[in-house]
Amino acid sequence: MNLFAKKAVPPDDLALIEALSEFIGAFEVVFQHDWTYTKLMFGDEEEGGTFLRPGLKDESEDWGSRGELLEKYRKLKALMEERGLTSKINPHIKTFLETYNQWIP
């Protein structure tokens, strides 16, 4: 059993494997292959927005790679939740964020 799962996840779960592969590919595009443009585009969120929740009407406008990454992220998160999987956050980072009221569960 996966230590981060509430129930057993079959090792041949093709939907989860595909979603993970797509997410990693999109992540690498934004944070490796397209890094120069990514750095230029940081900060274009709406007031109070974040990278994952930019609050924009069109998350792909002027930055298609971000829109693709967010789509794959949300797909993977939904599949994880369906299977009882949770994100693992470093406990020291979580404590720091909670201390400074920046933690959003």
N, C-alpha and C positions, 0 to 999 in steps of 0.2 A: 504494500500500500504506500502511496505517495505520502510523505510526512506532512504536506501542506493541503491534502485533500480530506474532505469529510467522508468520502466514500471511495472505493477502489475505482481507478481509471484504467481501462484496458490499454495495454501497450500498443495495440493496433487501432486506436481511435483515429481514423483517417481524417475526420473533420478537424479535430484538434491539431493534429500534425500539420495539416495544410494551413490552418489559420496561423499557427506558430511560424511556419516557414514564410508565409506572406508578410507577417508582421516584421520578422527579422530582416527580410529583403527591403521593406519600406523604411525601416529604421536605418539600415546601412546607407540607403540613398540619401536620406536627410542629414545624417550625422557623420557620413564619411565621404561619399562621392560628390555630394552637392554642398559640402561644408561652407565654401566661400559664400554662396548665396544664402544659406541658412543663417549665417552670422549677420548678414545684411537685413534679413527679414525678422529677426527676433525683435519683439517689442511692437508688432503691428496689431496686437490684440486690442479688443475694446477695453475701456476702463474697467479694472477689476478682473479682467480675463487672465487666463493662464495659457500655457502652450497646449495643454490637453483640453481646455475649455475656453477657447479664444473669444467666444461670444460674437463671432462674426456671422453675417448672413450667409456668406459663401466662403467656407474655410479653404477652398482651393484657389480663389481669385489671387492672381499674382504669385501663387506658390502652390502649384499642383502637388508637389511632393508632400507638403504638410497635409493636405486634404487626404491624400492616399494613405499616409501613415496613420492619421486619426481614424479613418475608416477601418483599417486593418486592426488597430488597437482596440476599437470598440467591438469588432467581431470576435477577437480573441478573448476579451474580457467577458463577453456574453457566453461564449462556449465554456470558459472556465467556471463561471457562476453556475451554469446548467449542470456541470459535473461536480460541483462542490469544491472547486479549487479556489484558493485565495492568493492574493499577491503577498509576497514576503518582503517586509520592510525591515531594514537593519534596525534593531531595537534602540541603538544609540541615536540614530538619526530621528526616529519617531519620538523619542523622549525630548530631544532638542526642539523639534518642531512643536510638540505639545507645550513645552515650557514657554515658547515664544508665541503661542496662539496662532501658529501658522498651519497646524495640522488640520486637514480636511479629510475625514474618513471616506 
